[in-house]
Structure formats: structure tokens, C-alpha cells
């Protein structure tokens, strides 16, 4: 306890100067000593006295300026006419022990600002270690805190986050290529996988998280590619077309520029409702039949839908002088071939090339069990889903299908038995863009993800957004992410996008982003008591995200590429061929 009390009695070697200006969250300190000036570093931390002897204000040094002043009897100097002005941003309050609390505590609330003339002391060395240890102890009040690594400013102090706040209020991990972003994500995933009852889905767009499947509590699935359609495999998932909502399906198959698009959407709607009704009647599911809608996840025959629309397209009705074209005759001449093209494209086989088991009513139970079952003795709770073989033009629709299914299952679960689940959205800028730049498929995906971002907390669904281009991300979703792990960013628009997420008094942190080393991150948000620069600990299972060392590879010439095998795999659309 005495160790922590030293923070309230810092020795004069750490003295900076005297407070000369106080704003709403900024404080200016003047110092005239050259020795004091040499100790002051931008982005360093200070402790200032307040009117309450049991309270100290903690701040971050934002700027240091050398100014010349007239002598002022109220601000002692060493005899020089030079006072160096230090601008400090208030971060929070350090409170000493009081009744009912035996040790100091730190809060992000700025409860007392310092008075003019108050002493200011630098936090570095052993004092910084004590302070970061106090922060870690405060965070560690949860049973199992989220550990990312160590503080850059105090390498011996573990950087711990509040795991509840991190996932409750959504989070973002951003950073340029090569900054250590995938390592950071892998570190978080490993921490989650180590929990007794973990539940997480990772949307892996490039297969880079495959090595993490070696962890006993992590499993990996692949969305069926063209080479997986004929031979069933345990790790392959199909996402049947009948799981798509009505608007999602139309975004996939309907050309809105077609003048007959309204007729086509109406006919498709009627045919789907009729086909779903037939299935429910044949299965004897009367209760479901009484309440189902076009968006209900009920299997239906696409052949029946095509037959019904074809009949309308070719329909003849009796006219005055004999048979004439019906009201919808020829209206589907472009729609039907477009639908057939989607169905016959083997790249879309995971949606349309279904076996009888994927058309069964109980396939939904099977799929939900695969995706959402929490960790137990037989089933890993962290699931990596490899979407690398999904065509990019329909990727947003496919990802939103999984996200919407998870959200709906959570929504319809009893609150007493609802188990929280996190969705890790890797390379999110590819399918969660700003609405102004989104096409029809992306707009449908955004609708589902935006709802999760705004309402997911109530139903135990969390988003972890991963991106190397935060400036291209949907602003609605970004605004709901109250935790930011920012690695090195040098692009001005990306830095500005991150700065927009920070409180006004932390805006200067963006200036640190280009200077971060590989694997270093600025962590800001509800999950950490203090905005911190953290060195991310190396994950045990490293993702396949390392940059190719071009110069070394060209110099050594030890590796020979099997181009014939690559061409064979390209033709067969299967990278596992021998």
C-alpha cells in the first residue's frame, strides 16, 4: 500500500513546473529550468496537485513550446526570462485511499482541475511502473481480463483490458499492411479461446487464420468451393439460398434497371411464398404455417419457383379472336436466364448446388449448431470460417447471411439462456463500405450489420471490426465501436477517420499513429482506463499474414514453384489437389 501512496508524494526530481492556465480539459504549465525541460517528452504523462489533497489529476503532454516572459512574482523562475510552456490534456483522476477503500484508484472522470500555481510532476521510471500497475489492478477486477501485451512506457507492466467492455460496446482493430494487425487479432482470438465457455465466429476472407485451428478450442470451416460440391467434407459448409431474406435474394438475382423489375420481384415473391407453404404443409408444420412470412427460414424448391414464373412468362389467355399473350407474357425473358446463370455457376454452388440434406427442414438446426455452439468438452467455441472461395461480387450478401442468422437466433432465444457471441469481421472495408459507395448487395449487407452494431448489445452479439482502410468503412458501424486498437497508420484520411472516433480531448493521439513500430498499438475506449501505447504480445499461433521478403527470396533461389500443379489447381478450383 505504501508503494501506491508514493504516487501522492513524488520527489522533486520529477518536478515539471507550475500551472499557469486551466481550460475545460487542457492545462498549461510553465517551467524555466533547462534541467526540467530536458525531461519533458510529448506524449509523456504527468500528475498535478488539485485543491483536494487526496486527489491528483493525471494528464498527457500534448505540446512543449519555448516562450519568453516578463518576470512574474506569482510564478517563481530560476532568474531567467524564459518560461517553457507545456500543454497537457487531462485524462482522469487519481484518488487516494479513503473510508471503505484501502488503496488508490484511478477513474477517467476529471473531477478536480488544478488551481493556478499548482505543482506538476512527471510520471516516468518507477512511478510510471507503479501507476500502470495500478491501472492493471483496476482492470483485473474481472475474473479473466483481456491481456494484449505490455505498456510501451512501462515494459514490466501488463496491459490489461476489461473484456466485458471490449465486447459489449463493439471494437475496432485498424492498421496499415505490415503493422501487426493480424497478430493483434490472433492475440485477441487466443485469449477468447482460452475461456471456458467461449463463443466467437471469425470471418476469414483470405485463409490467413488457418494456423489458429491448431488451438484445442478453435475449429475451422470452409464455405464450399467449386471443388467441394460433389464429395461431402466434414469441414465444408453450405449456405442454402433459402436462408436468404427476400430483399437479399433479389439483390443477388434481380437487375433493378430492367423495366420489368417490379413485375419480376412480385412474381418471385408470390412463387416463393407458395413454395414455402407447400413444404410446411408436406411436413405437417401447422404452427409454422400459421405464422410464416417470405423471410422465414423455410426450405423451398427453386425448381418450383422457376416453373411458376415460366408459366407466367408463357401464359396465354383467351381473347376475342382466340388466345393472346397473358399480362406477364415475356416479362421474365431476362430474369429467368439470369437466375439460371446464377444457379449453374459452380462458384455459387454453396448456395444453389444443394443435396437433399441441405434442402431438409432440419438443416437449419445443423447449421446453427455448427456456427453458434459454445465451447464444451466436444465442440470448440471459436469458429474460423474461410470465405476465400466466395466470389467477391456476392461476398457481402453471404457474410450478412451468417451475421443475420446469428442475430436472429440470439433475438429469438430466451434471455435467461442466451449465450453471448462475437463476430470478427476481417477486411471489413471490402463489404462494409460507406453507403454512398455501396452497390445493391453491399447495401443489403450493411442493413444487417448496422442493426447488429446498434442493437447487438441487447441480444449478446458483438462486432470486432478489422480493417487496413478505416476511411472506407461505414461510418454508422464505426460510430458504434467504443473501443479502438489502432496500429500504425500513415494515410491522412485513415488517421482522420480514427481521430473522429476519439473524444475531443484525445484527438492529438492521431499524431502518434505514423510513428508506431510493428506490433505497437494505441488502445483507446471503454475497455481501458487510460489511453495507452501497448506492445502487442506475439500470439502462440501465428496467422499466415507475413509479408513476402522479395529481395531475400530473389537472392537465395532455394524455393522452386510448382507451376504445373498451380495451373491444375486453378482449373479444378481446388488448392488441395496433389
Buried (B, 14 or more C-beta within 10 A) or exposed (E): EEEBEEBBEBEEEBBBBBBBEBEEBBBBBBBBBEEBBEBBEBBBBBBBBBEEEEBBBBBBBBEBEEEEBEEEEEBEBEEEEBBBBBBBBBBBBBBBBEEEEEBBBBEBEBEBBBEEEBBBBBBBEEBBBBBBBBBBBBBBEEEEBBBBBBBBBBEEBBBBBBBBBBBBBBBBBBBBEBBBBBBBBBBBBBBBBBBEEBBBBBBBBBBBBBBBBEBEBBBBBBBBBBBBBEEEEEEBBBBBBBBBBBBBBBBBBBEEEBEBBEBBBEBBBBBBBEBBBEBBEEBEBEEBBEEBEBBBBBBBBBEBBBEBBEEBBEBEEEEEEEEEBBEBBEBBEBBBEBBEEBBEBBBBBBBBBBEEEBBBBEBBEEBBEBBBBBBEEEEBBBBBBBBBBBEEEBBBBBBBBBBBBBBBBBBEBEEEEBEBBBBBBBBBBBBBBBEEEBEBBBBBBBBBBBBBBBEBBEBBBBBBBBBBBBBBBBBBBBEBBBBBBBBBBEBEEBBEBBBBBBEEBBEBBBEBBEEBEEBBBBBBBBBBBBBBBBBBBEBEBBBEBEEEEEEEEEEEEEEEEEEEEEEEBEEEBBBEEE
